[in-house]
Amino acid sequence: MNIELAPNETKIDTWTIFYRPPNGGKYNGKLTVTNKRLLYDAMFDASFKGMVEEAVFIKWGSEGTLEIDKKDIQSVAVEKKLLSKQAIVTLTDGSKHIFDYGALNVDKCAAAIEAR
C-alpha cells in the first residue's frame, strides 16, 4: 500500500494483522498506523465493500483501504486469550473495530494506535 502522508503526519509502524469489522467477517491485510490515522489495506472480495456500513469518519478507498482518523477513537482495549491477542478500537459512534494479531503480542500495535 502506497500511503500519502498529510502535513505533520508520521508513520509509526505497519503490521500484517486480521481485521474484524463491526458487521462481522475476518479479513487479512496490513495495518499502517500514523500519528493521525489507522490505514488498513484489506485482502477481500469486492462484495465486502457492500457489507461495511458507511460512517462520516470511516472511508474505504477504491483499492480496499479502510481509514480511521485517530480523533474519532474513543478508546483502545487489549484482550489476550491463548491464541488470540486483540486490540479493540471503539469509535465515538460506539462501533468496535478489532485488530487480531493471533498468538503474537499486540501491545506495540495497541500503543501505536493510542499514540498521537
C-alpha positions in Angstrom: 0.0 0.0 0.0 1.4 3.4 -1.0 0.5 5.9 1.7 0.4 9.6 1.2 1.1 11.3 4.5 -0.6 14.5 5.3 1.4 17.5 6.5 2.8 16.9 10.1 1.8 13.2 9.8 4.4 10.5 10.5 4.3 6.7 10.1 4.6 4.8 13.3 4.7 1.2 12.1 3.0 -1.5 10.0 1.6 -4.9 10.9 0.2 -7.8 9.0 -2.9 -8.5 11.1 -6.5 -9.7 10.9 -9.3 -7.2 11.0 -12.8 -7.9 12.2 -15.3 -5.1 11.3 -18.3 -4.3 13.4 -20.7 -6.1 10.9 -18.8 -9.4 11.1 -16.2 -11.2 9.0 -12.5 -11.6 9.3 -10.0 -10.1 6.8 -6.3 -10.4 6.5 -4.2 -7.4 5.5 -1.8 -4.7 6.5 -2.4 -2.1 9.2 -0.4 1.0 9.0 -0.5 3.4 12.0 0.5 7.0 11.8 0.3 9.7 14.4 -3.1 10.8 12.9 -4.7 7.7 11.2 -5.2 4.0 11.0 -5.0 2.7 7.4 -5.9 -0.9 6.8 -5.2 -2.5 3.4 -7.7 -5.4 3.3 -7.4 -8.5 1.1 -11.1 -9.1 0.4 -13.8 -10.0 -2.1 -15.3 -6.9 -3.9 -18.7 -7.7 -2.3 -17.1 -6.9 1.1 -17.5 -3.2 0.4 -21.2 -3.5 0.5 -21.1 -5.1 4.0 -19.3 -2.2 5.6 -21.5 0.5 7.0 -20.6 4.0 5.9 -19.7 6.5 8.6 -18.5 10.1 8.4 -15.1 9.2 9.8 -14.5 5.8 8.1 -13.8 5.7 4.5 -13.0 2.8 2.1 -10.8 3.8 -0.8 -11.2 2.3 -4.2 -8.5 -0.2 -3.6 -10.0 -1.6 -0.3 -8.2 0.6 2.2 -10.0 1.4 5.5 -9.1 4.8 7.0 -9.9 5.7 10.6 -9.0 9.2 11.9 -7.4 8.9 15.4 -9.5 11.9 16.6 -12.6 9.6 16.2 -11.2 6.9 18.5 -12.9 6.8 21.9 -10.8 4.0 23.4 -8.4 1.2 22.7 -8.5 -2.0 24.8 -6.3 -5.1 24.6 -7.8 -8.5 25.1 -5.5 -11.6 25.4 -6.6 -15.2 25.1 -4.4 -18.2 24.4 -4.3 -17.9 20.5 -5.9 -14.5 20.1 -4.3 -11.2 21.1 -6.6 -8.3 20.0 -6.6 -4.5 20.0 -10.2 -3.4 20.2 -10.8 0.1 18.9 -14.0 1.8 19.9 -15.0 4.8 17.9 -17.1 7.8 19.1 -20.2 6.3 17.4 -19.8 3.2 19.6 -18.7 0.8 16.8 -15.9 -1.7 17.7 -13.1 -2.5 15.2 -11.0 -5.4 16.2 -7.4 -6.0 15.1 -6.4 -9.6 15.9 -2.7 -10.5 15.9 -3.3 -14.2 16.5 -0.9 -15.6 19.1 1.6 -12.7 18.8 1.8 -9.9 21.3 -0.5 -7.0 20.2 0.8 -4.5 22.8 3.0 -2.5 20.4 0.2 -2.2 17.9 -2.2 -1.0 20.5 0.3 1.5 21.9 0.8 2.8 18.3 -3.0 3.1 17.8 -3.2 5.2 21.1 -0.2 7.4 20.2 -0.9 10.9 18.9 
